[in-house]
Amino acid sequence: MSETIYVGIILGSTRVGRFCDVIANWAAAQVRADGRFQPILIDPASNNPDELRNLVGQASAYIVVTPEYNHGYPAPLKSLIDSIGPEWHAKPVAFVSYGGISGGLRAVEQLRQVFAELHAVTIRDSVSFASAWELFDSTGVLVSPDRPVRSMRAMLTRLGWWATALDQARTVRPYPQSA
């Protein structure tokens, strides 16, 4: 694995006027600022299916930016996840979620089950924004960044460890595609 870890930042919403762009831009800036990672934006609203598969395949790790809609994650996100197969195998997935009072945590817990079925490893640490639209100013800047930045650093530290470990493991011994 090269020193730079390519992280797919997956936008979980395709709604017109979505707040997901604000959260994903914040996450991408944090990833870039860390210095170990290079973000790859993966947007089901603007990439076609072949581009999506290619972008997912390029990444060694993922951060899913997901809203919570009606106690779950959005259908376009499920469609994206299900339309891609072995590209997910033996790679780590972290989550940045947002929503109302739960901050998207119910969506994240459901996504953990989905990614386990795809042979991906989910990171325990996550970043969650309850009532997210109240936490960012009109230009998309986080008003009180201390706690989210600390949470993001912890998540990225573990995401980086898993990305490196799993990449080394896949290099030494390719992940079996069937049992």
N, CA, C and O atoms as a DFTB+ gen file, in Angstrom:
716 C
 N C O
     1  1       0.837      -1.179       0.000
     2  2       0.000       0.000       0.000
     3  2       0.881       1.241       0.000
     4  3       1.865       1.307       0.737
     5  1       0.532       2.221      -0.821
     6  2       1.278       3.468      -0.810
     7  2       0.989       4.195       0.500
     8  3       0.068       3.836       1.233
     9  1       1.776       5.204       0.779
    10  2       1.582       5.934       2.023
    11  2       0.255       6.674       2.055
    12  3      -0.338       6.830       3.123
    13  1      -0.216       7.129       0.910
    14  2      -1.502       7.809       0.856
    15  2      -2.614       6.769       0.799
    16  3      -2.570       5.834      -0.001
    17  1      -3.605       6.946       1.657
    18  2      -4.760       6.052       1.683
    19  2      -5.910       6.758       0.969
    20  3      -6.324       7.846       1.369
    21  1      -6.415       6.139      -0.079
    22  2      -7.537       6.703      -0.821
    23  2      -8.831       6.327      -0.115
    24  3      -9.149       5.149       0.047
    25  1      -9.572       7.352       0.302
    26  2     -10.803       7.172       1.062
    27  2     -11.978       7.633       0.226
    28  3     -12.070       8.803      -0.145
    29  1     -12.875       6.708      -0.067
    30  2     -14.100       7.058      -0.768
    31  2     -15.074       7.702       0.200
    32  3     -15.494       7.076       1.173
    33  1     -15.431       8.939      -0.061
    34  2     -16.442       9.614       0.751
    35  2     -17.744       9.509      -0.010
    36  3     -17.939      10.149      -1.043
    37  1     -18.631       8.686       0.525
    38  2     -19.873       8.346      -0.161
    39  2     -21.001       9.236       0.349
    40  3     -21.323       9.231       1.537
    41  1     -21.589       9.994      -0.556
    42  2     -22.721      10.838      -0.194
    43  2     -23.981       9.989      -0.196
    44  3     -24.332       9.395      -1.215
    45  1     -24.652       9.931       0.928
    46  2     -25.778       9.027       1.096
    47  2     -27.118       9.564       0.641
    48  3     -28.097       8.818       0.614
    49  1     -27.191      10.815       0.288
    50  2     -28.466      11.400      -0.114
    51  2     -28.395      11.879      -1.558
    52  3     -27.356      12.348      -2.023
    53  1     -29.513      11.752      -2.254
    54  2     -29.613      12.284      -3.615
    55  2     -30.723      13.328      -3.720
    56  3     -31.043      13.776      -4.821
    57  1     -31.304      13.715      -2.606
    58  2     -32.392      14.700      -2.625
    59  2     -31.924      16.041      -3.179
    60  3     -30.780      16.447      -2.972
    61  1     -32.810      16.711      -3.873
    62  2     -32.544      18.064      -4.337
    63  2     -32.479      18.970      -3.107
    64  3     -33.334      18.889      -2.225
    65  1     -31.463      19.828      -3.053
    66  2     -31.304      20.722      -1.919
    67  2     -30.785      20.031      -0.670
    68  3     -30.932      20.548       0.438
    69  1     -30.185      18.876      -0.842
    70  2     -29.721      18.060       0.286
    71  2     -28.703      18.784       1.162
    72  3     -27.915      19.600       0.684
    73  1     -28.740      18.466       2.452
    74  2     -27.769      18.990       3.407
    75  2     -26.509      18.126       3.400
    76  3     -25.496      18.499       3.993
    77  1     -26.566      17.006       2.751
    78  2     -25.454      16.049       2.685
    79  2     -24.185      16.704       2.136
    80  3     -23.083      16.357       2.560
    81  1     -24.324      17.635       1.209
    82  2     -23.152      18.303       0.645
    83  2     -22.363      19.046       1.719
    84  3     -21.132      19.031       1.709
    85  1     -23.066      19.693       2.642
    86  2     -22.406      20.436       3.713
    87  2     -21.600      19.474       4.583
    88  3     -20.438      19.741       4.889
    89  1     -22.204      18.371       4.977
    90  2     -21.543      17.397       5.843
    91  2     -20.387      16.725       5.101
    92  3     -19.305      16.557       5.663
    93  1     -20.608      16.342       3.851
    94  2     -19.557      15.675       3.073
    95  2     -18.373      16.611       2.831
    96  3     -17.223      16.175       2.882
    97  1     -18.640      17.881       2.571
    98  2     -17.545      18.843       2.382
    99  2     -16.739      19.001       3.664
   100  3     -15.512      19.091       3.617
   101  1     -17.418      19.034       4.812
   102  2     -16.710      19.109       6.088
   103  2     -15.851      17.856       6.271
   104  3     -14.679      17.952       6.634
   105  1     -16.432      16.694       6.020
   106  2     -15.693      15.432       6.177
   107  2     -14.492      15.380       5.239
   108  3     -13.404      14.979       5.654
   109  1     -14.670      15.775       3.997
   110  2     -13.562      15.762       3.032
   111  2     -12.443      16.703       3.476
   112  3     -11.266      16.375       3.325
   113  1     -12.792      17.854       4.015
   114  2     -11.773      18.790       4.504
   115  2     -10.999      18.185       5.675
   116  3      -9.785      18.363       5.777
   117  1     -11.691      17.478       6.546
   118  2     -11.025      16.821       7.675
   119  2     -10.086      15.712       7.189
   120  3      -8.987      15.542       7.717
   121  1     -10.531      14.966       6.183
   122  2      -9.720      13.886       5.614
   123  2      -8.456      14.470       4.989
   124  3      -7.356      13.970       5.224
   125  1      -8.610      15.522       4.200
   126  2      -7.449      16.170       3.572
   127  2      -6.500      16.741       4.619
   128  3      -5.283      16.618       4.481
   129  1      -7.038      17.361       5.659
   130  2      -6.215      17.993       6.695
   131  2      -5.400      16.974       7.478
   132  3      -4.346      17.308       8.018
   133  1      -5.874      15.745       7.544
   134  2      -5.169      14.702       8.292
   135  2      -3.796      14.414       7.701
   136  3      -2.848      14.145       8.439
   137  1      -3.682      14.468       6.377
   138  2      -2.406      14.271       5.720
   139  2      -2.095      12.857       5.271
   140  3      -1.225      12.664       4.421
   141  1      -2.773      11.870       5.812
   142  2      -2.527      10.473       5.418
   143  2      -3.450      10.023       4.295
   144  3      -3.225       8.982       3.679
   145  1      -4.467      10.791       4.037
   146  2      -5.556      10.350       3.174
   147  2      -5.750      11.269       1.975
   148  3      -5.405      12.450       2.006
   149  1      -6.310      10.691       0.923
   150  2      -6.758      11.450      -0.246
   151  2      -8.227      11.094      -0.458
   152  3      -8.547       9.939      -0.738
   153  1      -9.127      12.076      -0.328
   154  2     -10.547      11.755      -0.507
   155  2     -10.927      11.576      -1.974
   156  3     -10.400      12.246      -2.863
   157  1     -11.845      10.662      -2.193
   158  2     -12.471      10.439      -3.498
   159  2     -13.974      10.599      -3.273
   160  3     -14.581       9.773      -2.590
   161  1     -14.578      11.634      -3.828
   162  2     -16.017      11.832      -3.634
   163  2     -16.797      10.875      -4.517
   164  3     -16.572      10.788      -5.724
   165  1     -17.711      10.164      -3.894
   166  2     -18.556       9.190      -4.593
   167  2     -19.997       9.626      -4.368
   168  3     -20.540       9.491      -3.271
   169  1     -20.601      10.147      -5.417
   170  2     -21.919      10.770      -5.312
   171  2     -22.915      10.100      -6.254
   172  3     -22.845      10.287      -7.468
   173  1     -23.842       9.318      -5.697
   174  2     -24.826       8.663      -6.569
   175  2     -25.729       9.645      -7.318
   176  3     -26.405       9.255      -8.269
   177  1     -25.747      10.905      -6.904
   178  2     -26.554      11.903      -7.615
   179  2     -25.835      12.446      -8.847
   180  3     -26.486      12.986      -9.741
   181  1     -24.507      12.314      -8.917
   182  2     -23.806      12.870     -10.073
   183  2     -22.903      11.917     -10.820
   184  3     -22.408      12.263     -11.893
   185  1     -22.671      10.731     -10.294
   186  2     -21.849       9.752     -11.016
   187  2     -22.749       8.669     -11.602
   188  3     -23.723       8.267     -10.966
   189  1     -22.433       8.190     -12.814
   190  2     -23.210       7.096     -13.389
   191  2     -22.754       5.772     -12.770
   192  3     -21.716       5.735     -12.111
   193  1     -23.505       4.689     -12.968
   194  2     -23.169       3.417     -12.315
   195  2     -21.757       2.907     -12.587
   196  3     -21.113       2.377     -11.681
   197  1     -21.263       3.057     -13.814
   198  2     -19.900       2.600     -14.110
   199  2     -18.866       3.440     -13.364
   200  3     -17.882       2.909     -12.849
   201  1     -19.094       4.754     -13.307
   202  2     -18.188       5.626     -12.558
   203  2     -18.208       5.274     -11.072
   204  3     -17.165       5.244     -10.418
   205  1     -19.401       5.010     -10.549
   206  2     -19.527       4.666      -9.131
   207  2     -18.722       3.415      -8.808
   208  3     -17.976       3.390      -7.829
   209  1     -18.868       2.381      -9.624
   210  2     -18.134       1.125      -9.400
   211  2     -16.615       1.376      -9.463
   212  3     -15.859       0.865      -8.636
   213  1     -16.194       2.152     -10.430
   214  2     -14.777       2.469     -10.588
   215  2     -14.252       3.228      -9.369
   216  3     -13.186       2.898      -8.850
   217  1     -14.985       4.236      -8.910
   218  2     -14.561       5.026      -7.756
   219  2     -14.512       4.185      -6.488
   220  3     -13.573       4.302      -5.700
   221  1     -15.513       3.343      -6.290
   222  2     -15.509       2.459      -5.122
   223  2     -14.313       1.522      -5.186
   224  3     -13.672       1.264      -4.167
   225  1     -14.008       1.013      -6.370
   226  2     -12.864       0.117      -6.536
   227  2     -11.527       0.788      -6.274
   228  3     -10.592       0.124      -5.825
   229  1     -11.406       2.079      -6.538
   230  2     -10.156       2.807      -6.327
   231  2      -9.832       3.016      -4.852
   232  3      -8.663       3.129      -4.484
   233  1     -10.845       3.068      -4.016
   234  2     -10.649       3.394      -2.603
   235  2     -10.173       2.186      -1.806
   236  3     -10.531       1.045      -2.098
   237  1      -9.353       2.467      -0.791
   238  2      -8.906       1.439       0.155
   239  2      -9.726       1.476       1.434
   240  3      -9.632       0.567       2.260
   241  1     -10.523       2.510       1.603
   242  2     -11.365       2.687       2.781
   243  2     -12.516       3.615       2.391
   244  3     -12.475       4.272       1.351
   245  1     -13.535       3.656       3.239
   246  2     -14.726       4.458       2.928
   247  2     -15.220       5.198       4.147
   248  3     -15.094       4.731       5.279
   249  1     -15.785       6.363       3.890
   250  2     -16.564       7.086       4.885
   251  2     -17.919       7.322       4.247
   252  3     -18.029       8.005       3.229
   253  1     -18.945       6.754       4.851
   254  2     -20.302       6.940       4.360
   255  2     -20.902       8.125       5.115
   256  3     -20.995       8.109       6.343
   257  1     -21.306       9.145       4.373
   258  2     -21.974      10.304       4.947
   259  2     -23.462      10.082       4.722
   260  3     -23.951      10.167       3.595
   261  1     -24.174       9.797       5.806
   262  2     -25.571       9.435       5.639
   263  2     -26.507      10.243       6.523
   264  3     -26.238      10.460       7.704
   265  1     -27.610      10.686       5.930
   266  2     -28.672      11.241       6.757
   267  2     -29.504      10.092       7.318
   268  3     -29.347       8.937       6.921
   269  1     -30.368      10.425       8.223
   270  2     -31.366       9.455       8.680
   271  2     -32.720       9.955       8.216
   272  3     -33.170      11.033       8.605
   273  1     -33.365       9.152       7.378
   274  2     -34.707       9.466       6.904
   275  2     -35.650       8.425       7.498
   276  3     -35.490       7.232       7.241
   277  1     -36.621       8.854       8.281
   278  2     -37.631       7.953       8.839
   279  2     -37.009       6.755       9.557
   280  3     -37.418       5.614       9.341
   281  1     -36.026       7.018      10.407
   282  2     -35.329       6.010      11.228
   283  2     -34.464       5.060      10.420
   284  3     -34.115       3.986      10.910
   285  1     -34.112       5.423       9.204
   286  2     -33.263       4.552       8.390
   287  2     -32.394       5.363       7.446
   288  3     -32.385       6.593       7.484
   289  1     -31.665       4.652       6.602
   290  2     -30.801       5.319       5.624
   291  2     -31.529       5.401       4.288
   292  3     -32.472       4.642       4.061
   293  1     -31.121       6.291       3.408
   294  2     -31.828       6.521       2.151
   295  2     -31.733       5.349       1.171
   296  3     -30.724       4.647       1.117
   297  1     -32.789       5.157       0.411
   298  2     -32.849       4.087      -0.592
   299  2     -31.758       4.208      -1.657
   300  3     -31.203       3.181      -2.048
   301  1     -31.414       5.418      -2.154
   302  2     -30.330       5.492      -3.148
   303  2     -28.990       4.989      -2.604
   304  3     -28.175       4.460      -3.360
   305  1     -28.760       5.150      -1.314
   306  2     -27.536       4.635      -0.711
   307  2     -27.550       3.113      -0.733
   308  3     -26.538       2.488      -1.049
   309  1     -28.671       2.523      -0.405
   310  2     -28.796       1.058      -0.451
   311  2     -28.599       0.556      -1.874
   312  3     -27.946      -0.465      -2.089
   313  1     -29.156       1.263      -2.838
   314  2     -28.996       0.870      -4.232
   315  2     -27.526       0.898      -4.647
   316  3     -27.042      -0.023      -5.305
   317  1     -26.823       1.955      -4.260
   318  2     -25.395       2.048      -4.571
   319  2     -24.631       0.887      -3.935
   320  3     -23.838       0.221      -4.601
   321  1     -24.866       0.655      -2.677
   322  2     -24.154      -0.411      -1.965
   323  2     -24.412      -1.760      -2.627
   324  3     -23.480      -2.529      -2.861
   325  1     -25.661      -2.042      -2.925
   326  2     -26.027      -3.346      -3.485
   327  2     -25.585      -3.539      -4.931
   328  3     -25.463      -4.674      -5.391
   329  1     -25.344      -2.445      -5.653
   330  2     -24.975      -2.576      -7.066
   331  2     -23.486      -2.893      -7.247
   332  3     -23.028      -3.120      -8.366
   333  1     -22.749      -2.907      -6.161
   334  2     -21.304      -3.148      -6.210
   335  2     -20.998      -4.339      -5.323
   336  3     -21.573      -4.463      -4.242
   337  1     -20.110      -5.211      -5.752
   338  2     -19.844      -6.431      -4.996
   339  2     -18.463      -6.521      -4.389
   340  3     -18.210      -5.955      -3.325
   341  1     -17.560      -7.233      -5.060
   342  2     -16.238      -7.524      -4.496
   343  2     -15.398      -6.286      -4.176
   344  3     -14.442      -6.374      -3.406
   345  1     -15.740      -5.145      -4.753
   346  2     -14.984      -3.927      -4.464
   347  2     -15.043      -3.558      -2.973
   348  3     -14.154      -2.872      -2.470
   349  1     -16.095      -4.014      -2.265
   350  2     -16.233      -3.736      -0.831
   351  2     -15.419      -4.700       0.034
   352  3     -15.086      -4.377       1.174
   353  1     -15.100      -5.868      -0.493
   354  2     -14.535      -6.944       0.318
   355  2     -13.254      -6.548       1.039
   356  3     -12.352      -5.951       0.452
   357  1     -13.191      -6.889       2.321
   358  2     -12.002      -6.720       3.163
   359  2     -11.477      -5.285       3.155
   360  3     -10.269      -5.051       3.112
   361  1     -12.403      -4.337       3.197
   362  2     -12.046      -2.922       3.300
   363  2     -12.839      -2.303       4.455
   364  3     -13.953      -2.737       4.748
   365  1     -12.268      -1.295       5.107
   366  2     -12.957      -0.675       6.238
   367  2     -13.928       0.428       5.811
   368  3     -13.722       1.128       4.820
   369  1     -14.996       0.548       6.606
   370  2     -16.032       1.544       6.357
   371  2     -16.301       2.292       7.663
   372  3     -16.558       1.681       8.700
   373  1     -16.240       3.619       7.597
   374  2     -16.563       4.472       8.735
   375  2     -17.786       5.318       8.370
   376  3     -18.195       5.375       7.210
   377  1     -18.356       5.968       9.379
   378  2     -19.611       6.690       9.160
   379  2     -19.582       8.085       9.752
   380  3     -19.103       8.300      10.865
   381  1     -20.108       9.032       8.978
   382  2     -20.431      10.371       9.457
   383  2     -21.921      10.512       9.191
   384  3     -22.362      10.450       8.043
   385  1     -22.694      10.703      10.254
   386  2     -24.145      10.732      10.091
   387  2     -24.724      12.043      10.605
   388  3     -24.102      12.766      11.383
   389  1     -25.921      12.316      10.145
   390  2     -26.604      13.523      10.579
   391  2     -28.107      13.305      10.496
   392  3     -28.594      12.409       9.806
   393  1     -28.818      14.147      11.217
   394  2     -30.270      14.061      11.219
   395  2     -30.840      14.868      12.362
   396  3     -30.237      15.835      12.829
   397  1     -31.999      14.460      12.798
   398  2     -32.666      15.129      13.907
   399  2     -32.033      14.754      15.232
   400  3     -30.812      14.801      15.385
   401  1     -32.851      14.388      16.166
   402  2     -32.381      14.143      17.528
   403  2     -31.387      12.988      17.638
   404  3     -30.519      13.009      18.511
   405  1     -31.495      11.995      16.781
   406  2     -30.576      10.840      16.858
   407  2     -29.267      11.081      16.113
   408  3     -28.330      10.294      16.247
   409  1     -29.188      12.141      15.343
   410  2     -27.967      12.423      14.597
   411  2     -27.630      11.379      13.550
   412  3     -26.484      11.294      13.109
   413  1     -28.602      10.587      13.147
   414  2     -28.367       9.580      12.113
   415  2     -27.853       8.249      12.619
   416  3     -27.537       7.368      11.820
   417  1     -27.760       8.084      13.935
   418  2     -27.179       6.853      14.482
   419  2     -27.995       5.602      14.183
   420  3     -27.432       4.514      14.068
   421  1     -29.313       5.741      14.055
   422  2     -30.129       4.566      13.700
   423  2     -29.808       4.106      12.283
   424  3     -29.771       2.904      12.019
   425  1     -29.576       5.039      11.376
   426  2     -29.180       4.692      10.005
   427  2     -27.835       3.975      10.019
   428  3     -27.654       2.984       9.312
   429  1     -26.895       4.465      10.814
   430  2     -25.564       3.855      10.889
   431  2     -25.652       2.424      11.388
   432  3     -24.999       1.539      10.834
   433  1     -26.441       2.179      12.417
   434  2     -26.539       0.810      12.945
   435  2     -27.102      -0.156      11.904
   436  3     -26.686      -1.314      11.852
   437  1     -28.024       0.296      11.089
   438  2     -28.544      -0.541      10.010
   439  2     -27.474      -0.782       8.946
   440  3     -27.346      -1.890       8.426
   441  1     -26.718       0.251       8.631
   442  2     -25.666       0.119       7.616
   443  2     -24.557      -0.827       8.061
   444  3     -23.952      -1.498       7.225
   445  1     -24.284      -0.892       9.339
   446  2     -23.271      -1.836       9.839
   447  2     -23.645      -3.276       9.453
   448  3     -22.779      -4.064       9.070
   449  1     -24.912      -3.606       9.554
   450  2     -25.372      -4.951       9.186
   451  2     -25.210      -5.195       7.691
   452  3     -24.805      -6.280       7.275
   453  1     -25.523      -4.196       6.892
   454  2     -25.417      -4.324       5.437
   455  2     -23.954      -4.544       5.034
   456  3     -23.656      -5.440       4.244
   457  1     -23.052      -3.737       5.569
   458  2     -21.641      -3.864       5.195
   459  2     -21.020      -5.158       5.707
   460  3     -20.117      -5.699       5.069
   461  1     -21.479      -5.658       6.832
   462  2     -20.974      -6.958       7.310
   463  2     -21.297      -8.050       6.297
   464  3     -20.494      -8.958       6.080
   465  1     -22.436      -7.965       5.696
   466  2     -22.843      -8.949       4.695
   467  2     -21.989      -8.856       3.441
   468  3     -21.884      -9.824       2.689
   469  1     -21.376      -7.692       3.208
   470  2     -20.521      -7.479       2.042
   471  2     -19.046      -7.722       2.346
   472  3     -18.175      -7.358       1.556
   473  1     -18.769      -8.340       3.496
   474  2     -17.397      -8.670       3.895
   475  2     -16.548      -7.429       4.117
   476  3     -15.331      -7.474       3.944
   477  1     -17.173      -6.323       4.498
   478  2     -16.445      -5.105       4.848
   479  2     -16.374      -5.024       6.372
   480  3     -17.174      -5.640       7.076
   481  1     -15.414      -4.262       6.864
   482  2     -15.204      -4.097       8.297
   483  2     -15.636      -2.687       8.673
   484  3     -15.079      -1.713       8.167
   485  1     -16.625      -2.569       9.557
   486  2     -17.053      -1.232       9.966
   487  2     -16.258      -0.780      11.193
   488  3     -15.923      -1.574      12.072
   489  1     -15.977       0.497      11.220
   490  2     -15.228       1.120      12.302
   491  2     -16.206       1.515      13.400
   492  3     -17.243       2.122      13.136
   493  1     -15.864       1.165      14.625
   494  2     -16.743       1.463      15.752
   495  2     -16.926       2.972      15.942
   496  3     -18.038       3.440      16.184
   497  1     -15.826       3.733      15.833
   498  2     -15.893       5.179      16.017
   499  2     -16.629       5.818      14.846
   500  3     -16.485       5.393      13.700
   501  1     -17.415       6.841      15.150
   502  2     -18.135       7.554      14.100
   503  2     -18.289       9.010      14.516
   504  3     -17.944       9.395      15.632
   505  1     -18.813       9.806      13.598
   506  2     -19.116      11.204      13.875
   507  2     -20.607      11.380      13.605
   508  3     -21.120      10.938      12.578
   509  1     -21.286      12.026      14.531
   510  2     -22.730      12.175      14.426
   511  2     -23.125      13.622      14.706
   512  3     -22.649      14.236      15.660
   513  1     -24.004      14.154      13.858
   514  2     -24.485      15.522      14.007
   515  2     -25.988      15.515      14.249
   516  3     -26.765      15.365      13.307
   517  1     -26.405      15.678      15.504
   518  2     -27.828      15.820      15.825
   519  2     -28.256      17.239      15.461
   520  3     -27.535      18.195      15.745
   521  1     -29.411      17.380      14.841
   522  2     -29.915      18.681      14.387
   523  2     -28.831      19.434      13.621
   524  3     -28.532      20.593      13.911
   525  1     -28.260      18.760      12.654
   526  2     -27.087      19.241      11.923
   527  2     -27.280      20.626      11.327
   528  3     -26.350      21.432      11.349
   529  1     -28.431      20.920      10.809
   530  2     -28.675      22.197      10.147
   531  2     -28.523      23.373      11.116
   532  3     -28.385      24.515      10.677
   533  1     -28.545      23.110      12.435
   534  2     -28.333      24.163      13.431
   535  2     -26.854      24.320      13.804
   536  3     -26.489      25.285      14.475
   537  1     -26.005      23.386      13.377
   538  2     -24.604      23.352      13.794
   539  2     -23.657      24.013      12.801
   540  3     -22.504      24.288      13.131
   541  1     -24.136      24.267      11.592
   542  2     -23.321      24.865      10.537
   543  2     -23.899      26.229      10.187
   544  3     -25.114      26.426      10.209
   545  1     -23.013      27.169       9.862
   546  2     -23.510      28.486       9.466
   547  2     -23.962      28.452       7.997
   548  3     -23.920      27.405       7.351
   549  1     -24.385      29.586       7.494
   550  2     -24.942      29.636       6.133
   551  2     -23.906      29.355       5.046
   552  3     -24.274      29.099       3.900
   553  1     -22.619      29.400       5.387
   554  2     -21.563      29.104       4.409
   555  2     -21.050      27.669       4.539
   556  3     -20.125      27.276       3.829
   557  1     -21.646      26.887       5.441
   558  2     -21.227      25.500       5.610
   559  2     -20.112      25.299       6.615
   560  3     -19.525      24.218       6.671
   561  1     -19.805      26.311       7.408
   562  2     -18.751      26.208       8.419
   563  2     -19.369      25.742       9.733
   564  3     -20.387      26.274      10.177
   565  1     -18.743      24.746      10.343
   566  2     -19.186      24.219      11.624
   567  2     -18.947      25.271      12.697
   568  3     -17.826      25.754      12.855
   569  1     -19.991      25.628      13.432
   570  2     -19.921      26.710      14.408
   571  2     -19.068      26.333      15.622
   572  3     -18.237      27.132      16.054
   573  1     -19.252      25.150      16.172
   574  2     -18.482      24.681      17.336
   575  2     -17.791      23.369      16.961
   576  3     -18.340      22.294      17.205
   577  1     -16.605      23.441      16.374
   578  2     -15.985      22.257      15.790
   579  2     -15.233      21.335      16.749
   580  3     -14.858      20.237      16.338
   581  1     -14.997      21.715      17.986
   582  2     -14.102      20.942      18.854
   583  2     -14.475      19.464      18.974
   584  3     -13.653      18.599      18.671
   585  1     -15.687      19.163      19.406
   586  2     -16.077      17.767      19.602
   587  2     -16.096      16.980      18.298
   588  3     -15.532      15.887      18.248
   589  1     -16.730      17.501      17.227
   590  2     -16.713      16.737      15.975
   591  2     -15.305      16.511      15.416
   592  3     -15.022      15.448      14.863
   593  1     -14.433      17.493      15.556
   594  2     -13.059      17.330      15.056
   595  2     -12.341      16.246      15.862
   596  3     -11.640      15.415      15.285
   597  1     -12.506      16.245      17.177
   598  2     -11.903      15.178      18.006
   599  2     -12.439      13.807      17.601
   600  3     -11.679      12.848      17.470
   601  1     -13.745      13.725      17.408
   602  2     -14.358      12.449      17.009
   603  2     -13.837      11.999      15.653
   604  3     -13.568      10.816      15.445
   605  1     -13.694      12.946      14.734
   606  2     -13.198      12.623      13.396
   607  2     -11.754      12.136      13.461
   608  3     -11.396      11.178      12.776
   609  1     -10.929      12.775      14.268
   610  2      -9.527      12.341      14.401
   611  2      -9.445      10.906      14.911
   612  3      -8.672      10.100      14.393
   613  1     -10.242      10.592      15.922
   614  2     -10.240       9.226      16.455
   615  2     -10.691       8.240      15.380
   616  3     -10.091       7.178      15.212
   617  1     -11.746       8.596      14.657
   618  2     -12.257       7.720      13.613
   619  2     -11.215       7.537      12.508
   620  3     -11.009       6.417      12.042
   621  1     -10.563       8.607      12.085
   622  2      -9.566       8.514      11.017
   623  2      -8.337       7.717      11.453
   624  3      -7.742       7.010      10.640
   625  1      -7.953       7.823      12.718
   626  2      -6.826       7.037      13.218
   627  2      -7.121       5.550      13.066
   628  3      -6.270       4.791      12.603
   629  1      -8.296       5.140      13.447
   630  2      -8.656       3.726      13.346
   631  2      -8.940       3.317      11.900
   632  3      -8.604       2.202      11.499
   633  1      -9.542       4.188      11.130
   634  2      -9.780       3.896       9.716
   635  2      -8.448       3.685       9.000
   636  3      -8.311       2.761       8.198
   637  1      -7.472       4.537       9.289
   638  2      -6.149       4.391       8.688
   639  2      -5.484       3.085       9.072
   640  3      -4.870       2.424       8.234
   641  1      -5.603       2.708      10.343
   642  2      -5.012       1.447      10.797
   643  2      -5.640       0.271      10.049
   644  3      -4.930      -0.594       9.535
   645  1      -6.960       0.242       9.991
   646  2      -7.652      -0.854       9.313
   647  2      -7.359      -0.867       7.815
   648  3      -7.167      -1.933       7.231
   649  1      -7.324       0.297       7.197
   650  2      -7.041       0.354       5.756
   651  2      -5.668      -0.233       5.468
   652  3      -5.510      -1.008       4.525
   653  1      -4.674       0.129       6.273
   654  2      -3.314      -0.382       6.076
   655  2      -3.253      -1.880       6.350
   656  3      -2.684      -2.632       5.558
   657  1      -3.827      -2.312       7.451
   658  2      -3.787      -3.736       7.816
   659  2      -4.495      -4.602       6.781
   660  3      -3.982      -5.653       6.395
   661  1      -5.660      -4.171       6.335
   662  2      -6.408      -4.976       5.364
   663  2      -5.752      -4.949       3.989
   664  3      -5.777      -5.952       3.276
   665  1      -5.169      -3.824       3.611
   666  2      -4.456      -3.771       2.342
   667  2      -3.261      -4.725       2.366
   668  3      -3.028      -5.455       1.403
   669  1      -2.517      -4.719       3.448
   670  2      -1.380      -5.635       3.581
   671  2      -1.855      -7.091       3.540
   672  3      -1.230      -7.938       2.901
   673  1      -2.952      -7.368       4.221
   674  2      -3.493      -8.728       4.221
   675  2      -3.929      -9.149       2.818
   676  3      -3.648     -10.270       2.394
   677  1      -4.612      -8.264       2.097
   678  2      -5.047      -8.595       0.731
   679  2      -3.863      -8.790      -0.196
   680  3      -3.936      -9.583      -1.135
   681  1      -2.763      -8.073       0.054
   682  2      -1.556      -8.209      -0.753
   683  2      -0.889      -9.561      -0.526
   684  3      -0.467     -10.224      -1.473
   685  1      -0.802      -9.954       0.724
   686  2      -0.159     -11.225       1.085
   687  2      -1.008     -12.412       0.652
   688  3      -0.499     -13.422       0.165
   689  1      -2.297     -12.266       0.843
   690  2      -3.223     -13.358       0.562
   691  2      -4.543     -12.759       0.071
   692  3      -5.297     -12.208       0.873
   693  1      -4.834     -12.854      -1.210
   694  2      -6.069     -12.269      -1.733
   695  2      -7.297     -12.766      -0.991
   696  3      -7.386     -13.930      -0.600
   697  1      -8.225     -11.866      -0.812
   698  2      -9.468     -12.210      -0.106
   699  2     -10.260     -13.202      -0.941
   700  3     -10.493     -12.958      -2.125
   701  1     -10.684     -14.332      -0.344
   702  2     -11.429     -15.334      -1.118
   703  2     -12.793     -14.805      -1.567
   704  3     -13.545     -14.243      -0.770
   705  1     -13.094     -14.987      -2.817
   706  2     -14.366     -14.508      -3.366
   707  2     -15.518     -15.460      -3.106
   708  3     -16.679     -15.066      -3.221
   709  1     -15.221     -16.708      -2.759
   710  2     -16.275     -17.654      -2.386
   711  2     -15.663     -18.681      -1.435
   712  3     -14.453     -18.909      -1.427
   713  1     -16.516     -19.278      -0.654
   714  2     -16.027     -20.234       0.349
   715  2     -15.863     -21.615      -0.256
   716  3     -15.461     -22.549       0.437
